[in-house]
Amino acid sequence: MEHNSTFPIKQSELDMLRDEASSYLKSIQWEQGQRARNKDKNAKDESILLYLSRANNGSSVSITSVSKTILALKKRLLPDSIAIPIYLNQTLFAVQEGLALGIWIKDNYYDASGLSTLIENKSALDTAGKREYESKMHTATAFMLFATAYNILYNLKPHASDDLSVMKQKFAGIPEVSLLSPLKGIACSLFYYDKYLGHPDIIKSDKDVINFTVVYFEALIDEIQLRKSTLEYTETIEDRTYKLENSDFAVSGWNNVFSGTAKSIEFNKVQFEQIVGNKDAKHFARRLTERLLSYDFLAKKNPFQELGGFMPVFMGYGIPGTGKSMLIAAIATRLKEHCDRLEIPFLFHPMPDTLISTFQGGSA
């Protein structure tokens, strides 16, 4: 569906939601579902899943505090530190900001979808109205959790390790994700996040806190992506973009640029006009760029590709200093400017490590 509207997420409005977000980090209450705690309590298996199934210590309801767990990690990992270490502080702040943004997204969905009106008239709803209320509540919760996780990843991924394979091997998944209501969705997600943080085999260093947080909220997004096909009343999610004020962060429907291992790197911005000489190379690079810009987002295809207008490979060739990197930077600059105008993400991918230059000292 085409995104034909962009709504700003104002910092002043997020400021008013931070107290609510902080309250969830200080204390949440969650009762594990039967499927999440169906492990044999007398078994000797000390796997992480069994550890999570015993997280309530036999009681039906557990009160959890992510803030206290972070402080406990500080004492365990860096007992001599007076202040909270930077990685722990970054993580706690990112989760708080993500929660505040998720709450904002939820409130806006309430208004846009008509859920606010249903809540006001809940006692007078007929059977069809109650079903609509429940369906929209599930969708609001899913979108809130998606936006929360997405924002947390946006803020923490630049600080996480490039290789998270070890942490992903330790991670045993999220036993349950609740979409019954926003409060239950937050409580359930933070409950298992907190229990993982408290597991002695998960966190070995302060950097592990950031790494695990990235792995956990990536898994939360994956879970919501798997379940989004069951959600109804998603029109007011898929037809608009929410853009954070004074930031390039935006939520466009269920789109997720963090899926897979794609990452963007910084590059020096260069305009074609700044490149002197080699008119043929500039001509071919400019023509390639113009054809790339012809991509139709509505049809999800490029007409030049249909017509055979793309060369199979575009490769710069020449000894060091002949301008190959400048041409690539000029192409990337033009594409990024176009993406910025459309308010969509632009990823500049690094060359693979296996690429070897023909020339010693050459740039790939």
Phi, psi and omega in degrees: 000140182288137176269101186256004180220140176238127181246132181282140171261105186279137180299324180297326178285325176293325180303324182285347182258355184292326178297319178295317179298317180296324181296326178291325178289330180283324183196124171225156182237130182217137175253118182295142175286164183299319182294329182283339182238034183268013175287153177291114184293341182264358181290156180269357179299122181253031179295163181296323179297320178293321177302317179292324180292337179263012189299333180273000179055037176089344180276161183281332183231140179235138175256125187237146177229109178295322180300315180294324179295320177297318178295322178295323177295321178300316180292325182283318186275320184225072185296336182273353182281133179280311180269164175292127180304154188300321181293320178293319180294318178298319181294312181299318180294318181296320179293320177297315180296320178297319178296316180299316180293320178298320178296319178299315179299317179299314180299321179290324176294321177308311184287316185292326185269351184086007180294328178301318179294320178297322179294319180296326183253025187303319184293339183257006183288141173275188184299315180294321179294321178294322178294318177297319179300313181295318181296316180292328177294319177298316181294318178299318180294316180298316182291325177297313180295321178299311181295321178300308181296320181298317180290323177298316178296320179301320183276333186256334183304321179298339183259352182279163177293150178294324181253110180252016185298321180295316179295322179293330177290326178288328186289129184253014179092171178261116185303326180203148175231120183264130175244016184296321179201159179303318181297316179291326178297315178294314183299315181296314182296315181288330179300309182286329174299315180295318182294323175296316180300328181277355180282128185296337181273349182274311186254113178250341181212168180294329178294331178299333181295315177294314182300316180293321180301319177297314180298317183296312185281339168295318179295324178295318177297317179300320180296318180292322177299323179292330186261355186293335180292342179271354184274146178246169177057050181259006184301319182280007171258316189276348184258012185210165178236137175250121184244129181287132181299137179058035181205160175266008178284134178211148175248115180243092182061224181263011182295142184220106182280356182267000180292150181072206184247015182295138175215154182254147177240158178285150177215156179283125181285129182224133175267149180302327181293341181278346182271124184255134176087177178050063184299324181296315180297318178296320181297313181294321180293318179294320180294319177299317181298315181298323180286326175296324181288353181275005181300132180263109183290332180287315179277347181058045175199163179250123182300330179292329177291322178295326184269359180078029183271000179258135172288145183302321182220137172247112186227131175277137180227136178156164180291162179306137177096004182267000172102015181298312181295325179294321178296317179297317179295323179294319177298313181297321179298314181296319180294319181294320178300320179294317179295322178298321179294325180275354181058047175236154182294150174234125179248125177254109188273139176289157175291149179296150181295339183279354181284126183244130179284144177293328185255139177294127181084003180285154178258136182275000000 
